Structures are given as C-alpha cells and as structure tokens.
Amino acid sequence: MKHKKRITFALYMLLVLSSISCATYHSLSEKYQEEIVSGEYADAIVSIDKNKFLNKHRNELLLYLEKGKVAYLNKDYTLSNEFFNKADILIEEEKKNLAAGVLGVLTNPEKTPYRAEDFEKVSIHYYKALNYIFLNLYDDALVEAKRINLELQKINDSYPAGKKNRYTTDAFALNLQGMLYEATGNLNDAFISYRNALELYVTNKGSYFGVTIPKQLKQDVINTAHLLGFTDEEIRYSNQFGLKYIQKTKSYGEVIVFWENGLVPYKSQSYFTFVALPGSNNGFVNFSNSELGVSFPVPTNSNTTSVLNIAFPKYQNRGLYFTNGRALINNSDIKYNFELIEDYKTIAFKTLKDRTAREIGKIALRVAAKKVSESIVSNQNQGLGALVSIFNAVTEKTDTRNWQTLPNQIQYSRVPLDQIDNKLQIEVKTPQGISLRKEFNVKATNNIQFLNYITPQIILSNK
C-alpha cells in the first residue's frame, strides 16, 4: 500500500512539474512584447533585463538578440550594435561546441543553449547594417550587408546534400547593397547589386520567399544602367518590364524609408502521433507518421506500445494591423507607395520546414533514448518503469524559443526631396480604413538618406 502511495504522489508531482514546464517562451515574454507593441521601448528593455527565463545562461544569445532589437527600436544604434556583436560572438563560439548539440539530442532541446534559426543569424547583419546607416557609417553598413549572403552560403554549405535550405541567398541584402553603393557614389557596383537582386527574382519566376519583384528595384536597375552608359542592359530591362529611365529633375537628393511592420510569428508546439508498424525485429519497433512521411525504429521490450506522441515546433502567425502605406513630401499630391522588400513570416515558416526535415533523425534518437530508459527501469521495477514512462511523456517538449522582436515584414519607398527643408509624411492604414500618420523633418543633403518607420502593432491569428 505504501508503495502505491509513493507512486501516486510521484505521479502527482510529475503532473505539477509538467504544467510548469509547458510554458512557451512566448508566454514567458508577454510583458515586454506588450510594451513593444505599445511603443514603450525603454520599458521593454527594463522588462527584458528582469525576465528570469531570458537571463538563464542557456538563453544568453536570445537575450542579446532581443536587447539588440529593442535598443534599435529605441534609436540607440550604438548600444544595439554592442548587443548584436555579442550575439555574433556567441554564434561563432556555438559552432565549436559539439557537446551542446549532443545534449540537445538526448534531452529537452529547450534546456540547451539557444542556437538561433538560420535566418535569425543573418538578420543580425541586417540590423547592424541599419545601425551603421543611421550612424552615418556607410562603409561599415556595406560590410554587414555583404555578410548576409556570405553567412547564408556558409550555413547552407554545412548541410548534407538533399537537406539544404531553400533560403540560400537574400534579395533584400543584395538590394540594400545597391542602395549603399549608390549612396556612396559607386554606381557600377550599385548596378551589379541591383541586377543580382533582380535576377534572383526572375530566376524564381518573379517571387522570392513571399516577395514579388519591387517596381522600385526594376527602376533602379534601369536608371543606373542608363547613367553608366550600359545601353544594352538598359534597353533589355526597359523592354522586359515596360519601364523607361527617369531623369532626376531636382538635385535635393532622396530619402529611402524602411517601414518595419508587425512582429514575426512566434513559436509554439504541436504533437504528431507516430504509430507502430506491424511486427518487430530484435527488440525494435518501427514507428511511422504518414503526414510527415517519416518512420524510425524505437527499442522496446513490450508488444503493447503502439503509439508515440512527439513534440515539434511550429510558428504561430501574428497578423498585421496595418496592411498598406504611402509616403508624401511637403503636402504634395504625389504619393509614393510602399513595396514589400522582406517577408520574415514566409522565411520563418519555410526555413522551419526545411529544418524539421533535417532534424527528424535527432528527434527519433531522443525518443529512442527515452524508450531505452523505460525498458531498463521496467525490467527492475514495473511501478517505477511506469513513472519513467509518464515522466518521458510529460517532458516531451520542443524548443519554443525564437527571436520574437523581428518584424513580420519590411516595406520600402524611395522619395525624392524637392527643397532644402522637407516635411515627410508617412501614412499607414488598416483594412478597415483606420489610418495613422507621422511627420518627419528631413533636411536635404543632395544625396540618398535613410529613415526607418516602425509599426509593431499586431492582430493574433491562427494561420
């Protein structure tokens, strides 16, 4: 009787611990997420510093990613880059730490150091580039913009054949390089970067990771080709896209506005059921899931085990509150619409699918290790074996961490300035017609300037 009471008490404690451990990173970060949506960026930094989950050693990389982005939102660009530099160093150190990877295979992956999704690793360089832009350090910004595609290439080269990412290069990074080259007077390299970005879209039938070819990019290729005297290229692209060279009639320069809209999807988890195939072989049973198209062997000493539930990460989209925008200059009737240039939502969903297919073997190994522990304990004591089985079930959890302060998408607009002192108005709207307008004072420099506009407001969605 006492033995049964001990087992019952142990079972109760396991269920209590399970309810505590089931919290996702998203639920543990709600306070600073709400502050970001409200535009209270200084308060969000304080909340991140006080967040116990983020301040665990295993979450150090995630801490620097979140703090780096919130410092950027708070327009403290130097501090932002300090955090991103620390994140960059941690990523390089993690590549050498094989033990952490092995531990993650055999235990709950959320208990291991956060390693970041591939697109998160390269997004560091995008934000470092923007920080340098707003600090007027264009050469440093260009270095970071170049690193985006170099890092993507290195990451993809590390994966075996047949299991590589579809996200192998970034059109926005190439486009950004073109803007920076043009801003620093290097038209030849600007044309090459614009052309490389354009050809990436064309090669992918006009759309790349949720983004169709921006009209502005087509125009920038044609304009730079004309100014360089590349007549053949100018004619080819003009005929291909039905656009002509636009001569700049005023010499006050331009402002390129990046509109960062919404927040990237956050990770939750779902469970997939794997069913044992008929028959066994030398103490192993093959478990299969037709939806994923995956099967793997699991050791077992029982013919009654027929079903396994395995946790997988999934993204939960956060819908956009504002869906379209435009820019106006000095109350002119001319409107400059924003165009999509980066879609983090699409990148997140597609790269997670690529990663899941790659890591099925690791997940299977984790489940197999749990089943071995059950078998060993059950052979000694069936009651304890049952507890181990329950413990393995309630601790079956995936990694729900992700860099949650990234935007859902980035749009841009290129606006010519028509006087020395300018009033730039940015107006964004919801599908219901609710609008928000903000005005910026922009002093002409006779060159390209950059400006960022942030609307982190979201609508929760189950898509």
N, C-alpha and C positions, 0 to 999 in steps of 0.2 A: 504493500500500500504506500509506504513512504517513497519507494522508488517511483511509483506512478505520480505521486505529488510533485516530486522533484522534476520529473519530465514535463508535467503540466505547467509548473512555474517557469521552467526554462523555455517552454513553448510561448508562454505569455510574454516573457521578456524579449524573445526574438521578434514577436509581432510588434512590440513597442519600439524596439530599435529600428525595425523595418520602416515604420511610419515616419520616424525621424530622418532616416537616411534617404527617403524617397523624394525629398525636396530637390527641385531642379535649381540650377544656377539662376535661371530667370526669376524664379520666385524669391530667391535669396538676394536679388539685386533690385527689387521693385522700388525701393525708396529713391535711389539715385536715378533710376530710369524715369520716374515721375518728375523728378527735378529737371532732368534734361528736356523732357517734353515741354515743361513749363518755362524753359529758358533760364532756369536758375543754376547756371553753370558753376559758379563759385560754391554754392551749397552742395552741388553734386560731387565736387572734388573732396569736400569735407566728409560726405557720406561714404565715398569710396575708401577714404583713409580709415574710417571706423568700421568698415564691413569685415567681419571676422572671417568669413569664407575667403574673400579675396586676399586677406593678409596671411593665409596659410602659405607655408613655403612652397608647396607644390603649385600654387596659383600665382607665383611671382610674375611670370610672363603676362598672364591675363591682367594682373594689376597694372603693369606698365602700359599695356595696350589701352586699357580703359582710361587711365590717367592722362596718357598722351593725347587721346582724342578729346577728352573734356578740356584739357588745357588749350588745345587748338580752338575748340568752340568758344572758350573764354578769351580768345585772341592773345594768349600768352605763348607766342610762337617759339620763343627760345626755350622756355620750360617744356613745351610739348616735345621738341626735338631731343631734349635731355632724356625724357622718358622713353621715346622711341629708340634712341641709341642704346639704352639699357636693354630694351626688348630685343633689339638686333643682336646684341652680345649674347643674350640668353639663348636665342635660337641657334647661333653658331656653336655654343657650348653643348646644347642638347644633341646636336648631330653626332657628337663624340660619345654620348652617354648611352651605350647599348644596354646597360643594366636596367635603366628605367623602362626601356621598351619591353624587355623580357618580363619585368614585374607587372606591367600593364596587361600582358597576355594572360597571366595566371591569377590576377586579382581584379577587383572592380576598377575599370580604367580611370574613373574619376578620382581615385586615390593616388594616382601617379602624377608627376609634373605635367602641366598643360603644355602641349606641343604646338598648338595652333593649326588651323586649316591652311592649306597651301595658299589660298587667295588672301588669307589674313597676313601671311608672312610678307607677301609682295605689296600689300596695301600700306604697310609701314613706310615704304619708299615713296608712295604717292603722297602721303601726308607730310613726310619730311620735305618732299619737293615743294608742296604748297607752303609749308612753313618758311622755307628759304625764299620763295617768291614774295611773300608778304614782308620778309625782312630785307627785300631788295638784293638778295644774293643769288642772282640768276644762274651763275656758273655752278654753284653748289646744287641748285634746284635741278639743273640739267643732268648732273651726275646721278642724282636719285631717280629721275625719270628713266634714265638708261638702265638703271639697276633692276627695274621692274621686270623687263623681258629677259634680262640675263638671269635673274633669280628663277623665273618660271622655267627657263631652259634647263638650269641645273637641277631643279626639283624633278622635272619630268625625266631627265636622263637617269635619275636614281631608281626609277621604277622598271621592272622587267617588261619585256615585250608582251603585248597583249593586255597589259594592265596600266597603261599610261593615262594621264589626264587628257581630256579633250580641251581643257583650258591650258593651252601651250604658249600663248602669247596674248598681249593685251592691246587692243586697238586704241583705247584711251591713252595708254602710255606713249604710243607712237605719235598720236595726235598732239599730246602735251609737249613732247619733244619738239615737234614742228613749231608750236607756239613760242616756245622758249628760244629756239634758234632764230625765229623771225624777230622776236623782241630784242635780241642781242645783235641783229644786223647780219646774221649768217643765212642769207636767202637760199643758197644752194643746199645746205643741209636741211633747211626748213622744208624745201620742196621734196627732198628724199624721204623725210619722215612722214609728211602728209601723204605722199604717194604710197609708202609702205602701209600706212593705216588704211588707205582707200583700197588697195589691192587685197588686204586681209578680208575686208567686207566682200569684195567682188568674188574672191575665191570661195567664200562661204555663202554664195547666192544672195548677197546683199544684206545679210544679217549675221551678227556675231554675238552670241550669248545675250540674246534679248534686245540687241541694239541694231536698228537699221542704219544704213549709211547717212550720217548727218548731211543735210544740204550745205551747211557751212563748210564742212570738210571738202566737198566737191568744189565749192567756190574757191577755197584756199589753194587747192592744187592748181586750178586753172589760173588764178591770179599770180601765184609765184612762178609758174611756168612762163607766163607772159613777161613778167618783169625780168626773168633770166634770159629771155630770148629763146626759150625751148619751144619753138613754133610747132613742131610735130606733136609734142606732148599736149600742148595747149589745144590744138585742133582735135586731137583724138579724144581728149576728155570732154571738150565742148560738145562734140557730136554725140558722145556716149551719154551725156547727162542733160543735154539741151540747155546748157548754160554758157554765158559769154563772160569774158573778162570785164570786171567792174573797176573803172578808174576811180581812184580816191580824189574827190574834188576839193577836199579840205585837208589841211595839214595839222590838225589839232590832235591827231592820234586816235586811239581806240581803247575801249575797256572790255576785257573778256570777263564775263560774270559766270562763276560756277555756282549753280544752285543745288545744294545738297538737301534732298527731300526725304522725309520719313526716317525710319530706322530699319536696319537689316533684320530679316527673320531670326527668331531665336530658336535654340534647340530645346526640344522636349524628347520624349522617348516613346517608342511603340514596341509591342511584343509580337513576334512571329512564332507560330506554332510549327514545330517540326515533329513529324510522325514517323515512328519506326517502321521500316520496310519489313515484310515477312521474312522470317528466317534469321539465323545468326551464324557467326563464323568465329570460332576460337575466342568466345567471350566478348565479341564486338557486335553491336547492332548499328545498322546504317539508318540515320535519321534524315528525312527529306522534307523540303518545303517547295511546293510546285510554283508558288507565286514568285519566289526569288530564283527558282531554278537551281537550287543548291542541295547537295546531300553530303554527309560526312559520317565517319564511323565514331561511335562512342563506346567505351568499355563498360560492360555491365555484367553482373552475376545473377541478374533476375530476368525472368521471361515476362514479368508483369509490366515493366517500364515500356510504355508505348508512345508517350508524348513528352516533348520538352518545349518550354516557353523561353525564348531567347530575346533579350533586350537589344534594340537597335536605335541609334539616334535618328531623329527626324527634325526637319525645320518647320516652324510654325510662322506663317507669314503675318506681318503687321501691315495692314492696308494703308494706303496713302490718304491722308486727309486732304491735301492739296494735290490736284492732278494736272493742272496746266498753269503756265505762267508766261509773262512777257515783260519786256523792258521798254521804257520810254525815256527820251532825253529832252530836257528843257521844255516839257509840256508840248512837244511836237505831236502831230497826228500820226507820225510814222511809228509803227510798233515792231519790235524785234522779239520774235517768239523764241522761247527756249526749246532746245532739242536734246533728246536723251543721248548721253555720251558714255555712261557706265551704269549697268544694271546689276547691283550686288545681289539682289534677290535671285535672279536667274543663275548667276555664278554660284551662289551658295547651294541651291538645290542640285544643280548638275554636278558640281565637284563632290558633294557628299555622296551622290550615287556612284560616282567613279571610285571614291574611297571605300565605300561599303563593299563593292565587288572585290576590291583588293584585299580587304581585311577579313573576309569570311573565314579564312584559314585560322587567323588568330582567335576569332570568336569561338570557332569549333574547338580549338585547343583549350580555351578557358573552360568551356563546358565539360570537355573530356576530363580535365584535371579535377573538376568538382565531382564528377561521377566516380573517379578513382577513389577520392577521399570517402565518398559514401560507401563504396564497396568494402574498403579496408575496415572502417568502423563497424559496419553492419556485421561483418564476419566475427567481430569481437562481442558486440552487444547490439541487438536489434533496436532497442529503445533509443540508444544513442545514435544509431545509424539513421533512425527516423528524424531525430533532431538535426543531424547534419544535413539531411535531405531538405528539411524545411528551411534551415539556415541558408543553404545554397540557393533555394528558390527565392527567399525574400531579399537576398543580397544580389540577385541577378539584376544588374543595373548598367546602363550605358553612360557614356560621358556626355553630359548636357551643357558643358561649357562652350561658349563661343564669344567672340568679340562683339558685344551687343550694341556698342555705340557707333558702329559704322552706319552710314546712311543706307536707305533702301535703294536709292538711285541718285545719280548725278546728272544734271542737265546743264547746258551752257548756252550763252548767247554772246555774240560779238557786236558791240555797239560803237559806232563812230561818234566822236565828240565834235561839236560844232562851234565851240567857243573856249575861252581860257578857263572860266569858272562854270562848271556844269552841275545841273540837278538831274541825277539819275534816279528814276522811279522804277521800282520792281513791284509788279502786281501779280499775285498768285490767287487761284480760285479753286473752290471745291466743286464737285459735280453738281451740287445744288445751287451754285452761283454765289456762294459766300466768298467774299474777296478780302484780301489783306494786302495793303500797300505800304512800302517803306521807301524812304528817300535817302539818297547818299549824295554828299558833296564830292565831286570829282574834279580835281584841277588838272588841266591838260598838260602833258609832257611831250607832245608831238611824237609819241611812241605808243607801244602797247602797254597797257596796265592790266592788272588782275584784281578781281574783287570776289569775295565769297559771300553767299547768302544762304542762311540755314533755316529750314523749317522742319523740326523733328516731330511734329505732330503726327499721330498715327490713328488708325482705326483697326481694332482687333479683328482678325479674320481666321477662319479655319481652313483656308485654301492652302 
